[in-house]
Amino acid sequence: MQDRRLTTRGVGALALGAMVTGAACAPTDDSADAIDAVVPSEYFPAERTVFGVNPDWGAETVAEFAEVSGVSPGAAVSFVDLPWNEADVQNVRAAAEQIGGSNGVLLLTIEPSEGLEAITPAVIEELVAVLQEINATGVPVLLRYAHEMNGSWYAWGQQPEAYIASFREVAEAVHETTATEMLWAPNYGGGYPFTGGQYAAEPGSAEYAAMDTDGSDEVTETDDPYAPYYPGDDAVDWVGMTLYHWGDAYPWGSNDLPEEGKFVEQLTGTYDGLASDDTAIPDFYAEYAVDRDKPMVIPETGAFVTADASTATNLEIKRAWWRQVFSDEVHENFGQIRLINWFNWDKYEAEVDGEVSWSVTTDPEVAEAFREELPSWVATGEDLRAGR
């Protein structure tokens, strides 16, 4: 999904206030080198999974989400281009201020929209300076750098060697100077190698050769969609993967109940269902969270419902999905998952050429059901406040 910039009403309003007062996330001279925030892996409770939100900043602030849903998020996802301009920086600071008010963590997604070569040492230095400012206010940051790098739809996609080099350069700077942790988050491997995308690797190129993990001279669904892009244990603090329920079969567009067990099966590379047979995909959870002892995050999740669906259909589909995502099975058997973020947007999706309702707060009945059914083992912003 795209078009999730921070230049929006909720964040922009706070950013404007920051520019007028000069106060938001601005450290004093004495605190410029301070690291007052605890890194996310230490800040989150060890035995619980934190609930976070991917808010539509233009329609709903973090506080408004908490008021409508009755759930105070312990994290919020925001997106920003890098290199950035001053307006981008102000919006990032304002997003940090919003989630800081909920005692949460900022999951900052950095998108190198001009390509990996644009992420120069000077640009990284600017990024780290802003992260220092945010950390100095007590807000931990989880930095998702160049996500879905195994996809063919972003300017940084399907360039394994260049991506790893860039990730490691950013990680080295972040680890030395801030209370921020690095998140590596590829796209779910179903459909790999995503042939036909604007940035798909060309056969015969070095990038294509690096993706050919089985040595067949052709990149197909039998090649590993994750391993060529892994930056190394020393550079990666968290691992993550976005998992949505888009429906039963491509092309998407119908309101379909998720199949039982779909979330866990996709997470573990065992899904063989109506949408596809993805059993050739590695077990992401085992290989990258368990074997490497990395905390894991679901940066984005949600269930596809058309905007014109009835309340009953809306609730039925979303309830079926959140019951999988926040199931006792996930809590008991997938303890490395420390954070799950719900994608709380209602937006146009090019994949279906129509409006889609991902949100759990647009419809009051859905919001009430979500609040009532969120399990007690899920930690919220209120729990993080109590634990401070």
C-alpha positions in Angstrom: 0.0 0.0 0.0 1.1 3.5 -0.7 0.0 7.2 -0.3 0.5 7.3 3.5 2.5 10.5 3.8 2.6 12.5 7.0 1.5 15.7 5.4 -1.9 15.4 7.0 -4.4 17.2 9.2 -3.6 15.4 12.5 0.1 15.5 12.3 0.3 18.7 10.3 -1.6 20.6 13.0 0.8 19.6 15.7 3.8 20.3 13.4 2.5 23.9 12.8 2.3 24.3 16.6 5.8 23.1 16.9 7.1 25.6 14.4 5.3 28.5 16.1 6.5 27.6 19.6 9.8 26.0 18.7 9.2 23.5 21.4 8.1 20.1 20.0 10.9 17.6 20.3 13.5 20.3 20.4 16.4 19.5 22.8 18.3 22.1 24.7 22.0 22.5 24.1 22.7 20.4 27.2 20.6 17.5 26.0 21.7 17.3 22.4 23.7 14.2 23.1 21.4 12.7 25.7 19.5 9.4 25.1 16.5 9.6 27.5 14.3 7.0 25.8 14.6 3.3 26.4 14.9 1.2 23.2 11.6 -0.5 22.2 12.7 -4.0 23.0 13.4 -2.9 26.6 10.4 -0.6 26.8 7.8 -3.1 25.8 6.7 -5.7 28.5 8.5 -9.0 28.0 5.5 -11.3 28.4 2.9 -9.3 26.4 2.3 -8.2 22.9 1.7 -4.5 22.4 -1.2 -3.1 20.3 -0.3 -0.4 17.9 -2.1 1.5 15.2 -1.2 2.6 11.6 -3.4 5.8 11.7 -4.8 7.8 8.9 -3.2 10.9 10.2 -5.3 13.1 8.0 -8.6 11.8 9.4 -7.9 10.8 13.0 -5.2 11.7 15.6 -3.8 9.1 18.0 -5.9 10.6 20.8 -9.0 10.5 18.7 -8.4 6.8 17.8 -8.1 6.1 21.6 -11.3 7.9 22.3 -13.4 6.2 19.6 -12.0 2.7 20.0 -11.5 2.8 23.7 -8.0 1.4 23.2 -4.9 3.6 23.8 -2.3 2.4 21.2 1.2 1.6 22.5 2.8 2.4 19.1 1.9 4.3 16.0 3.2 3.9 12.4 4.2 6.8 10.3 5.8 7.1 6.8 8.2 9.7 5.5 10.4 10.1 2.4 14.2 10.4 2.7 15.8 12.6 1.7 13.3 14.9 3.4 12.5 18.6 3.7 11.7 20.7 6.7 8.0 20.1 6.5 8.7 16.3 6.6 10.8 16.8 9.7 8.2 18.8 11.5 5.6 16.2 10.7 7.8 13.4 12.0 8.4 15.4 15.2 4.7 15.9 15.6 3.9 12.2 15.0 6.3 11.5 17.8 4.6 14.0 20.0 1.2 12.4 19.4 2.3 8.8 20.2 4.4 10.1 23.1 1.1 11.4 24.6 -0.1 7.8 24.6 3.2 6.6 26.2 3.9 4.7 23.0 6.7 4.0 20.5 7.0 5.7 17.1 7.4 3.1 14.3 9.0 5.4 11.7 9.0 4.0 8.2 11.7 5.5 6.0 11.1 5.4 2.2 14.1 6.2 0.0 11.8 7.4 -2.8 14.7 8.8 -4.9 16.6 5.4 -4.7 19.1 4.0 -2.3 21.9 6.0 -3.8 20.2 9.2 -2.5 20.8 8.0 1.1 24.2 9.6 1.5 26.2 10.0 4.8 24.9 13.6 5.0 21.3 12.4 4.7 21.9 9.7 7.3 23.4 12.4 9.6 20.2 14.5 9.3 18.1 11.4 10.1 20.1 10.5 13.2 19.9 14.1 14.5 16.1 14.0 14.4 16.0 10.6 16.0 18.2 12.0 18.8 15.7 14.8 19.3 12.8 12.4 19.5 14.6 10.0 21.9 15.6 12.9 24.1 11.9 13.6 24.7 11.5 10.1 26.0 9.9 8.6 22.9 11.4 5.3 21.7 11.7 4.8 18.0 11.5 1.6 15.9 13.0 2.5 12.5 11.6 0.5 9.6 14.1 1.3 6.8 13.2 0.7 3.1 10.5 -1.9 3.8 9.2 -4.5 1.4 12.6 -4.4 -0.3 11.9 -7.8 -1.9 9.0 -6.3 -3.8 9.1 -4.8 -7.3 7.0 -1.7 -6.7 9.4 0.6 -4.8 12.5 2.4 -6.1 14.7 0.5 -3.5 13.2 -2.9 -4.4 14.9 -6.0 -5.7 18.5 -4.7 -5.2 19.8 -7.1 -2.6 23.4 -6.0 -2.4 22.7 -2.2 -2.6 19.9 -2.6 -0.1 22.0 -4.5 2.4 24.8 -2.0 2.2 22.5 0.9 2.7 20.6 -0.7 5.6 23.9 -1.5 7.3 25.2 2.1 6.9 22.0 3.5 8.4 22.1 0.9 11.2 25.7 1.7 12.1 24.9 5.3 12.6 21.6 4.7 14.5 23.2 2.2 16.8 26.0 4.5 17.8 24.0 7.6 18.6 20.3 7.0 19.4 17.9 5.0 21.5 16.4 3.8 18.3 16.3 0.2 17.0 16.3 -1.1 13.4 13.5 -3.1 11.9 13.9 -5.3 8.9 10.6 -5.9 7.3 10.2 -7.6 3.9 6.9 -8.2 2.1 5.2 -11.5 2.6 6.7 -13.9 0.0 3.4 -15.0 -1.5 3.6 -14.1 -5.2 7.4 -13.6 -5.2 9.3 -12.5 -7.4 6.4 -10.1 -8.2 7.1 -10.1 -11.9 6.0 -7.1 -13.9 6.5 -4.4 -11.3 8.1 -1.1 -12.2 11.3 -1.9 -10.3 11.6 -5.6 -11.0 15.1 -6.9 -11.4 16.1 -7.5 -15.0 17.2 -11.0 -16.0 21.0 -11.0 -16.6 21.6 -8.2 -14.0 23.7 -8.6 -10.8 20.5 -8.0 -8.8 18.7 -10.8 -10.6 21.6 -13.2 -10.0 21.6 -12.4 -6.3 17.9 -13.3 -6.1 18.5 -16.7 -7.8 19.0 -18.6 -4.6 18.4 -22.1 -6.1 20.9 -21.6 -8.9 18.5 -22.3 -11.7 19.4 -19.1 -13.7 15.7 -18.0 -13.3 14.1 -16.3 -10.4 10.7 -18.0 -9.6 8.5 -18.8 -6.6 10.9 -21.5 -5.6 13.6 -18.9 -4.8 13.9 -17.6 -1.2 12.0 -14.3 -1.0 13.8 -13.2 2.2 17.4 -14.4 2.5 19.0 -12.3 -0.3 17.9 -9.2 1.5 18.8 -9.9 5.1 21.3 -7.3 6.3 22.9 -9.4 9.1 22.2 -10.1 12.8 24.4 -7.2 13.9 22.5 -4.7 11.9 19.0 -5.9 12.6 17.3 -5.5 16.0 13.7 -6.4 15.1 12.2 -8.4 12.2 8.8 -7.9 10.9 6.4 -8.7 8.1 3.1 -7.1 6.9 0.2 -9.5 6.7 -3.2 -8.5 5.3 -6.3 -10.5 4.5 -7.1 -9.2 1.0 -9.7 -11.9 0.2 -9.9 -15.4 -1.1 -8.4 -15.1 -4.6 -6.8 -12.6 -6.9 -8.0 -10.3 -8.4 -9.2 -8.9 -5.1 -12.4 -7.0 -4.7 -14.9 -9.3 -3.0 -15.8 -9.3 0.7 -14.5 -12.8 1.8 -14.2 -14.2 5.3 -10.6 -15.2 6.1 -10.0 -18.9 6.1 -9.4 -20.4 9.5 -5.7 -20.3 10.5 -4.7 -18.1 7.5 -2.7 -15.6 9.6 -0.5 -18.2 11.3 -0.1 -20.3 8.1 1.2 -17.2 6.2 3.5 -16.3 9.1 5.0 -19.8 9.0 5.1 -20.5 5.3 2.5 -23.3 5.5 -0.4 -21.5 3.7 -2.1 -23.6 1.0 -5.6 -22.2 0.5 -8.0 -20.4 -1.7 -5.6 -17.6 -2.6 -2.6 -19.7 -3.5 -0.2 -22.5 -2.5 2.6 -20.7 -0.6 4.2 -23.8 1.0 7.5 -23.1 -0.9 7.9 -20.0 1.2 10.3 -20.3 4.2 8.9 -20.2 7.8 9.6 -16.5 8.4 8.8 -16.6 12.1 11.1 -19.6 12.8 14.0 -18.5 10.7 14.2 -14.8 11.5 12.5 -14.4 14.9 13.2 -17.7 16.7 16.5 -18.9 15.3 18.0 -15.4 15.5 16.3 -14.5 18.7 14.9 -11.3 17.3 11.7 -9.6 18.6 9.1 -9.5 15.8 6.5 -7.0 14.8 3.6 -7.1 12.5 4.0 -3.5 11.1 0.6 -3.5 9.3 -2.4 -5.8 9.3 -6.1 -5.6 8.5 -8.9 -7.2 6.6 -10.3 -6.1 3.2 -13.9 -4.8 3.3 -15.4 -2.6 0.5 -16.5 0.8 1.7 -20.1 0.1 0.7 -20.4 -3.1 2.7 -23.1 -3.4 5.4 -22.2 -3.0 9.0 -22.8 -6.7 9.5 -20.4 -7.7 6.7 -17.8 -5.2 7.9 -17.9 -6.5 11.4 -18.0 -10.2 10.4 -14.9 -10.0 8.3 -12.8 -7.8 10.5 -13.8 -9.7 13.6 -12.8 -13.0 12.0 -9.4 -11.5 11.1 -8.6 -9.8 14.5 -9.6 -13.0 16.2 -6.8 -14.8 14.3 -4.3 -12.0 14.7 -4.9 -11.7 18.5 -5.7 -15.3 19.1 -4.5 -17.3 22.1 -2.6 -19.4 19.7 -0.5 -16.4 18.7 0.0 -15.5 22.3 1.0 -19.0 23.4 3.1 -20.1 20.4 4.5 -17.0 18.9 6.1 -15.2 21.9 8.6 -13.4 19.8 5.8 -11.2 18.4 6.0 -8.1 20.6 4.0 -5.6 18.6 1.0 -5.8 16.2 -0.2 -2.7 14.4 -3.7 -2.4 12.9 -3.9 -0.5 9.6 -6.7 2.0 10.5 -7.4 3.6 7.1 -10.4 3.9 4.8 -8.8 4.6 1.4 -8.8 4.1 -2.3 -6.8 1.0 -3.3 -5.5 0.8 -6.9 -5.6 -3.0 -6.7 -9.4 -3.0 -6.7 -9.9 0.5 -8.2 -12.2 1.4 -5.3 -12.6 2.5 -1.7 -11.7 0.0 1.0 -12.5 0.2 4.7 -9.6 -1.2 6.8 -10.5 0.9 9.8 -12.0 -0.4 13.1 -13.1 3.0 14.2 -15.3 4.3 11.3 -18.3 2.2 12.3 -19.2 2.4 16.1 -20.4 -1.2 16.2 -17.0 -2.4 14.9 -15.2 -0.2 17.3 -17.2 -1.4 20.3 -16.6 -5.1 19.3 -12.9 -4.5 18.8 -12.6 -2.9 22.2 -14.5 -5.7 23.9 -12.7 -8.5 22.2 -9.1 -7.3 22.5 -7.5 -10.0 24.8 -6.1 -9.0 28.2 -2.7 -10.3 27.2 -2.4 -7.4 24.7 -0.7 -4.4 26.2 -1.9 -0.8 25.4 -0.6 2.7 25.9 -2.3 2.6 29.3 -0.4 -0.4 30.3 2.9 1.1 29.2 2.1 4.2 31.3 1.5 2.0 34.3 4.7 0.2 33.8 6.9 3.3 33.7 
